[in-house]
Amino acid sequence: MESALLDESDARQHANNLRLLAALPRGASIERRERIVDYDIVELAALLREDNPQRLTAEQVFVEYWSRITRFNGPQETYGDNGKYNAFVRLEDFSTLLEQARLADQWLTTPDDQRGPAPPLCGIPFGIKDSFAIQGLESKNGTQAFSGNLALRDATCVARLRAQGALIIGHTICSELSTHTVGQFAGNAWDPTRTPGGSSQGSGVAPVARLCAAALGEETAGSIIIPAAANGASAIKPSLGLVSGAGVMPLRSGWDVVGPMARSIRDASLILSIIAGPDGENDPQSLSAPSIGEQLCITPTPGSLPLEGLTIGIPQTDWMSSPGHPPAQSYDEDYSAAFVRFKDQLAALGAKVVDFPWLDAGTPENSPYTAPEPIHDVLNSDGSILMRVNAQAVTSYANQLETRHWSAVRDFADVLENQDDRDYLLRRYPEFFDQVASLIPVGIRLEAENRRRQQQGLFEKALNDYQIDFMMVLPLGAHVGERAGTLTKTLPVQRKYFDMPNALAWPMLTLPIGYGATGIPQQLPITAAFWGRRFSEPLLVQAAIDFQTHYPEYHTKAPPDPDFASPLAFHLWTLDEIPWQYSADPLVIAEGRRKKS
């Protein structure tokens, strides 16, 4: 039975590859650029297949990216400021990658290869977040405490890229334990003195800074969307279950999702169509997702009104940093101008763009799952309260107990020789959480899971009542601050409930829509987001591709090459210093909201 399933999966992927290859543009139609690294993936895939002696090669592409990494990335294995971008924290061996690039060229130029035509991502260089398993490399999830955590095999999503002939350059840096959205380790792609966002900070920086063609990130609450917004990346945070999380170091089981971070939405869509799909052996959660990878497009809708018939809603209670006022009232002047222009551009493409109430997530009756109020008291044997848990804590703790989330880390810590690293991991992954999870009754878990479905239904009804196809918001309403600046000014205006797409298990994608005022030292990107119902990725992606096709000036703009003349000197914040408002952990966010209320 398992072999039959694998054969069926291989056949579907082969058919999907042929569909994507047929959709590639003709090489002659692609605008020639001065630098190889400025082509997006769809363009590279077409140029690598040109049938002429002057065609671009995978070896050339790799060497150009590697040259930029050598010039601009800085030293490896530095969880702090390394003097340059520090987007890659760990790299595969150059000679190994060069050989892989040459093998990719052989596949690309061998029509009768027994494996079939070279897949769309053959020869494309990727970065992978530090929390993913890359065979033969250590995965450290933002801390040296995980030194020695050597991957024996690739994470499922990495393996799917590698099966395409993609080049896995190495690990992109992430926030410590992937637990916060501020980011300090990497420098922003547009101005390395400014914050890159987090936790997938290196994956947000590297493609935009032209250190790789694209990257994979992981999000629990904001960890793809916020660094994508900070760096102007085009990225997709998929619906829960669409992409296997097997081989990815978890933060919160039942929330974590894997997604692509690129320079164009069509690139991100191409990647997502490859890595999406069931992985029943390693991630049963993926079996609940429909097979929509084959529906993801890389081509625009023809005509001058591609968005005609769509109603895009602007939710008025999707609060920014301060609730109580429509979000647009919180935007800085240049963000407000870009927001208005973007609405007009969407309307010019045929969309109906409307304000609508939405639901206030701060109201308990609207948020039976994410409301911080406890639904159960976990009791000690003497009847005293061990811990009070809300609905999302119940589901997360139960999932993490079943998957040995905490105990696996403790097993790893027990064999460490470095006592400081051992103590650190045992403090972050204590037995206390297993104890709490083991005492949660099955009935309470079912109630918590039902509350999640109830909340999904409430928010979906809020869209249906106003016949909204999907929503548009700005993840950030002001430019990111300096890495060396005041902590609370690093992300001065962000969506208050940035974790809501994760709670609902809904998709969200980002795309740049403008750049800041000329008074900013480097013109920083302004980014919008589309988000909608679970598994609506094809709809969101098509609309974003249509926009970027008609307004390419935003996502094709490249940041200037930095000179790194002035080294930074700043205090690296510890996890305990970072306020809950910047956490990527939904349980920390919920506890912060509970204490505040």
Buried (B, 14 or more C-beta within 10 A) or exposed (E): EEEEEEEEBEEBBBEBBBBBBEBBBEBEEBEEEEEBBBBBBBBBBBBBBBEEEEBBBBBBBBBBBBEBBEBBBBEBBBBEBBBBBBBBBBBBEEEEBBEBBBBBBEBBBEEEEEEEBBBBBBBBBBBBBBBBBBBBBBBBBBBBBBEBBEBEEBBBBBBBBBBBBBBBBBBBBBBBBBBBBBBBBBBBBBBBBBBBBBBBBBBBBBBBBBBBBBBBBBBBBBBBBBBBBBBBBBBBBBBBBBBBBBBBBBBBBBBBBBBBBBBBBBBBBBBBBBBBBBBEEEBEBBEEBEEBBBBBBBBBBEEEEBBEEBBBBBBBBBBBBEBEEBBBEBBBEBBBBBBEBBBEBBEEBBBBBEEBEBBBBBEEEBBBBBBBBBBBEBEEEEEEEBBBBBBBBBBBBBBBBEBEBBBBBBEBBEEBEEEEBBEBBBEBBEEEBBBBBEBBEEEBBEBBBEBBEBBBEBBBEBBEEBEBBBBBBBBBBBBBBBBBBEBEEBBBBBBBBBBBBBBBBBBBBBBBBBBBEEEBEBBBBBBBBBBBBBBBBBBBBBBBBBBBBBBEEBBBBBBEEBEBEEEBEEEEBEBEEBEBBBBBBBBBBBBBBBEEE
